[in-house]
């Protein structure tokens, strides 16, 4: 209790010291203030470089053909009126009529064709679509047919709500250099918001009063979205408590204890409070001894107490991951084979870990408390996470402690992020934790294609599978799953085989479901997404607007 009051005092001082008023410029009842996804001064609004673009560029301004809501597992037509497979290798897109770009130009098939064709002409972030698409054809002013050389059903459904459509009349005459290097300061999209202003610590979007969706969905209530660059979670919490911030997408320690005092909203009223967003995973370099032994890796899995991490580090704001690593959303849960999970899964069981080690020749020969390899060599390993990632640092300490308790000598180390990134991509680590591309999606293919990526045959890997685990049978199964129609019996059979290999071989270990961090203040806005009101995905991160974030905006209501 004493510790709590110290934390409370610090936060109170931050609230007192942090004075940020919008009243002089904007009506606070029309202004939605957000934080958690802007880390630097906004300088880029280029949809061709979405990894650098200010949050909202894709979603609020440039829209996608479909949106996806993980809560309802609904792939919702957006710029498209509908999309349908008209044969095993042909997909017909019918576009909505009556949509204009913010400059008044008509949105039509030419824009969709251009978005595809420019990635065939130039090497862009999404040019890999041409690995499986053979042709894009304009059928009419509002219809486009896509012909596939390989019908990658899962990859395609992901593409439909990830790729923004660009206005051909603005971009079509640009060179590749211009496409990739232009800041695009005044982005011209079809979306519900437009560029208003930018400051050193904020991006301001203003409602597009002529947005095509106003008649279909209703006009979004916030006239402006002010996206703040906030230095850390304590400042974010202070702003929430004072009503200066409406939505925070930071991980904030202490929220479960004070949320009721300040009428803060979280998605769940009680633990786990947060929706799951991605999977924190322990990767091991399988080309190093003793991590090259699947028995050793399985022993490691039984020595990790993810329940303790969820409770002690995250105050039960997250859930321990299941053995398959698949997030408990309908689009992923439907592929979990319960029998595979029961027969090959793992849980925290130190005795089981010790038994596996002993049965496979790992014994404490020199009586120092730690096992040696079957050929008598000392084991001394490091588990790395980035310095400053305090929650992961504490989790790594718990994991290392649990491994030492079963006789595996592991110590947690915290290199700078740049060093961590180099180790992750070039190798040179023993164990590390990462969650980079394990986010919720319409298909578990995105998870498997990352955690067991087959793109490991280079000096520097960037697509996952950081431990460089090689298994051609597994790689082939993930490819076959991509080619199987979603929800088919064939796709579920393939999924079972993928899960079996991953659990038998254990090249990586799912730890916990990292949270979709969300705290909402009800001082000015209400009707946030909650378990009792699942009307959207409460995230303002870049890349999440079209995954339920737009639904949240459309349902927000002024408190007064």
N, C-alpha and C positions, 0 to 999 in steps of 0.2 A: 504493500500500500504506500509506503514511504517513497519507493522508487516511482510509483505512479504520479504522486504529487510533484516530484521533481520534474518529471517529463511535462506535466500539465503547466507548471510555472514557466518552463522554457518556451512552450508553445504560446502561452499567454503574452509573454514579452515580445515574441515574434509578431503576434497579432497587433500589439500596441505599436510596434515599431514600423510595421508594414502598412503604409497608407497609400491606397490606390483607389482613386475615385473616378467613376465614369459619369457621375451626375452632371458635370459641367459640359459634357459633350453629347452624351447619349442618354436617352431615356432608359433607365435600368430595367424597366418592365418590358422593353422591347429588345434587350441586348442579352445574349447568351454568352457567358464567359467560360472558356474551356482551357484546360491545361493538361499536360502529360505527354504531348507528342511533338513539341517544338523545343529544340535544344540549342538552336543558334538563330541569329538574325535571319529572317526570311529573305532569300535572294534568288530563289528558283521556283518557277511555276510551269516547268516544261513537262508535259505528259509523256514525252519520249524518253525522259530520264526520271521515271517515277520514284526511284530510290533517293533522289536528291530533292524532289519537288516538295514544297510546303504542304503540310497536311491539309486536305480539302481540295487540292488541285484536281486529283482524281476522286470523283464522287460528288463533290459539291459543284464543281465547274464542268469538268469533262466526265461524261456519263458512259456507262457500259450498256451492252445490249440487254443484259439481265442483271438482277441483283439476287443475292442469296441470303436467306435468313436461317442461321444454324438452329435457332430455337424451334422453328416449325418445319425445318428441312424443306423449305419452299424456294425453288428456283423461279423467280418472279420476272415475267417479261417487263422490260423497262423501256429502252429505246425500241426494242423489238415488240411487235404485237404478239408474235408467236414464233417458235422454232420447232421444226419437226424433221425426223429422219424419213425421207421419202423412198429410200432404198438403203441397202446395207452400207453404201459408200457415198450417199448424197444427203445433204442437209439443206433444207430450205428455210431461209430467214424471211419473215414478213415484218416490215417495219411499221411503226406507228405513223400515221399521217398527222399533219398539223403541228409538227415540231420545227421550231426555228432556232438557229444559232443566235446568240445574244446580239449580234449585229444586224439581225433581221433576215439573213440568208436562210433558205430552206434546207432543212436536214433531209437527206434522201439516200438512195442506194449508192450514189457517187461517193459519199463520205465513207460508207462501210467498205466499198471496193478500194478506195484510196488507202484506208488504214491497213488493209491486208497487203495491197500491192507495193506500198512503200517499203514494207519489211522484206519483200522479195527483191526489191531494187537495191536496198542498202542493208548492211548488217546492223540490226537494231536489237533491243533487249528481248523482243518476242519473235525474232526471225525464225526461231526453231519451229514455229507453226508450219513452216514449209517442209519440214521433215516428214509430215504426214498429210498435208493438204497438197493436192495436185493442181487445183484450179479454183478460181473465184469468178463467178459470172453474174453480171447484172441481168436479171430477168425482166424487170420493170422498174418503174420509178421508186417502188417501195418493196421490191423483192430481190434477194440475192441468193444464188445457189452456190454452195461450197461442195466441191468434189474431193474425196479423200483417196489417197493411194494406200493409206492405212487408217482404218476406222478406230482411232484411239478414243473410245467413248468417254473414259474418265478424264483424260487430259483435256478433251474438248469441252466438257461441261464446266471444268475449272476455268478455261480460257474465256468462256462466255460472260462471266461476271468479273473477270480480272482486267480485261483489256479495254481501255477507254477508246471511244471512237473520236477521230480527229476531223476537223473541217478541212476538206480538200482545197477550198478556195483560198485558204490562208497559208497552208503548208506545202502545197504540191510543187512549187517551183524552187524549194530550198534544196541546198546540197546536203549531203550527209553530215558534213561538219557543222552546218548551220542547225540542222535538226537536233544534234546532240549538244551543241554548245550555247544555243540561244537561251537567255534567261526567261523570255516570254513573260515579261513583267505584267502585262495586262491580258491575262488568258481569256480567250473567247470560246466559251463552251455552250452547251445546251442546258446546263444544270440549274438548280433552284437558287444558287448563289453566284455572285460576281465579285471580282476584285473591287475593294473599296479604298483601303489604305494600308500602309505598312509602316511599322516603326522598328526601332532597334530591338524591342523585346516583345513585339506582337504582330499578328497578321489579322486584318479586319476584312471579313467577307460581308457583303450586303445582299439582301434578298433580291432575286430577279423577279420583279413584279409581273413580267410577261412569261414566266416559266410555263412550259406546256403542261406540266402536271397539276397546275392549280385547279383546273376543272375536274381532273380525275381523282386526285388525292386530297385536295384542299391545300390552301396556302400554308406553308410552315409559319408558325407563330413568331419565332424570333426574327426581327427585322435585320439584326446584325449578329454575327458570330465574331467575338473577339477571342482570338487564340493567343494565349499568353506563353511566353518563355519564362518558366519558373525554375529557380535554381535547385530545388530539392523538395523532398516529400514533407519536411517540417513546415516550409513556407507554404506549400500547397494546403496543408491541413489548417494553418493559421488563416489563410484566405477563405477557406470553406467555413470555418467557425465564425468569421466576421461577415460572411455573406458576399465577399468580393469575388468569389469563384463559384460558379454554378456546378460544374462537373469536373472532377479530377480523375485522371486515368493513371495515377501514380500508385505504387505500392506504399501504403502508409501504415507503419506499425502503430498500434494503439487504437485503431478505429473501432474494433469490437467493444472496447471499454467506454468510449465516449460518444459513440454515434447517437445514442438516445438523448444525451445532454444537449446536442446541437441540431437535433432533427436531421441528421445525415441519413441519406438513403443508400443502402447497398442492395445488390440484386436479391440475395437471400437475407431474411431477417436474422437468422441464426447461422451458425457454422454450416457450410463453409463460407458464407457471406458472398463469395465471388463465383462467377461462372468460370469454368475451365477455358483457357484460351490456347495453350500449347503444352508441350510435354518437355520437362527437364529430364535429360538423359545422360547417363554415365557412359562415355565412350572409352574403350581400351584399345591401345595399339596392339593389334593381334599379331603383328610381326615381331614383337618383343617377347622374350621369355619372362615370366611364365604365362603372360596373357595370350600366347599362342595356343594354350591348352584350354579347350572348351570346358573341361571339368573344373579347372581353376576359376574360370569366369563364372560358372554356375555357383561355385562356392561363394564367390564375391556377392552374388545376388541375394543369397540367404543371410548375409551378414549386415545388410543395410536396413536400418530402421527408419523407413519413410514416414511412419506414423509419428515418430518423435520430431522429425523435421517439420511436418505439418503443424504439430502442436507447439513446439518450442520456438521455432524460427518464425513461423507465419501466423501464430495465434489462431490456428484452425481456419485461416482464410483460404487455404488450398486443401485439396484432397490428395492422398497418396495415389500414385498411378497404379492401374491394374497391370497384370503381368504382360498383356499384349501391347501395352502402351496406347491403345486406342481410346481416345477421349470419349466419355459417355454422352455423346450426342447421337441422335437417331441415325444419321447418315453413316456413322462409324460403328455404332453398337450392333447394327443389323448384320455385320460381317464377323462378329466375334464368335468363335466356335467354343462353346462352354466346355465341351469335353476336352478339347485341346488345352484350354486354360486350366482345367482341373488336373489333368494328367501330367502336364509339362510346366505349369506355372510355378511361381515362387512366392514366398512371403518371408517376413523376418523370423529367422530360426537359426540362432547361432550354433546350436547343437548340430543341426543338419549341415551347416557350413563346415564345422570341424570334422564331421564324419566324411563328407565328400573329399576334403583335403587328405585325411588319413588314408582313405581307401585308394587314393590315387598317388600315394607315395610322398606326400608333402608332410614332413616330420621335423620337429625341433631337435636337430642333431646336436647343436652346440649348447643347448639349454639356456638360450638367452630370451626365451619367451616367444620367439618367432620361428615359423617353419622355414625350412630350406626346400629347394627344388628336389625332385626325385633323384637327381644326380649330385646332390649335396651342395649346390651353389646358394649363396646368400640372396635373399629377396629384400630389396629396399626400393620402394616405389613412391612416386609423387602424384598427388591429385591436384590439378590446377584449375582455378577459376580466376576471373579478372579481379585485380585489386580495386577496392571501392564498391564492389557489388556485395554489400554487407550481408544481405540475406543469403546469397550463394556462398559467401565465405563461411558463415556460421553452419550452413548445411554441409559444406565440405569437411569442416571440423568434426561434425557428428559422424559422417561417413567414415572418415579416416580412423576415428576412435573405435567405431564398431568393427572395422577390419582388423585393427590391432588386437582387439579383444579375442578374435578367433585365431590369432597367430599370424596375420599377414601384416608385415611392416609397411604401413602407408602413412605418409605425412602430407597435410594440406599445404599448398604453396600458392601465393597470390601475386603473379607477375602483372605488370602494367598491361592494359588492354591490347596495345599494339603488339606486345610480345606474345600474349595469349593468342591473338589472331594469327600471328606467324606460326606458332606451334601447332595450332589447329589445322592450318592449311598446308604446311610444309612437313608436318611430322615433328618428332622430337619430344613428345610427351609420353607419359605412361598412362595416365587416366585424366580425363577432363569432363566437365559438365557443359552441355550446350542444349539450346532449344530453338536454334535459328529458324528453321523452316518446318516446324511441326505444328503449325497453327490449325485451328478448326477449318474444315473445308467441306465440300459436298461429298467428298470421296476419300477413303483412307489411302487411296493410291498416292496422294500427295505426301503422306507420312512415310509410307514404305519407300517411295522413290527418293526420299531424302535420307532416311535412317539407314537404308541399304542401297544407296546409289551405286550404279555400275560405272560411274565416271571417276574412277580412281586410278586410272593408268596414266597419270601425269605426275610431274614433280610437285606441282602445287594443285591441290583439289579445292574446289569452291562449292560443290554441290552436296555436301554431307558425307555420311559414312566416313567420319574422320579417322576411325581406327583402321581404315583400308581393309575391311573384311571382304575377302573374295570367295564367292560361291556362285558358280555359273548357274546351277539349278535354281537358286533363289532369284538371281537376276532374271532368268527366263520366266519364272512364275510371275514376277512383278510386271513384266512386259505383257504376258498373257492376260493378266488381270486388267490391264489397261485396254486390251482389245475385247474384253467380255462386256456385254451389255449390263448396265447398272441394275443390281437387284436380281439378276438371273441366277438359277441354280448353279450354272457353270462358274459364275463369278464368286459365289460363296464357297464352292469346292476349292477353287484356287486360293481364296483367302485363307482357308483352313490350313492348306499346305504351307503357305507363307508363314503363318503364325507358328506352326509346328517347327519349322527350321529355325526361326528366330529364337524360340524358347529352348530348343535342344542345343543350339550352338551358342546362344547368349553373347553375340558380339558387342551388344550394348544393353544397358539395363534402364528401363523406364523408372524414374524416381518419384516425381510428383507432377500433378497437372498445374502448371504455372497459371496464376489467376488472370482473368480479364479484370484488371484492377479498375474499380469504379466506386466513387463516392459522390453523391449528389446533394447539393444544398437545396432546401425547399424555400429559401428566403424569397426568391423571385420566380422560380419555375417549379412546376409539379408534373406529375404523370410520367415519371421516369420508368423505364423498363424494370420490372421486378418479377419475382416468382408468381405474384398474384396478378401481374399486369404485363405479360410477356409480349409486348408490342414492338420490340426491337432489340438491338444489340447495343448496350450502353458504352460504346467506344467511339472516341474521336481520333484515334490513331490513324496515320496514313495507311491506306489499304483496307481500312475497316468500314469506311462510310458506306460502300456498296455491299457490305456484309452485315446488314441490319442497322447501321448507324443512321442511314437516311430515314428508316422507319421510326427510329427514336425521335428525330427532329420533327417529323410530320405529326407526331402525337404529343409533343410538348405543349403544356398549357401554362399561361401566366398565373402566378400565385394570386395576384390581385387583378 
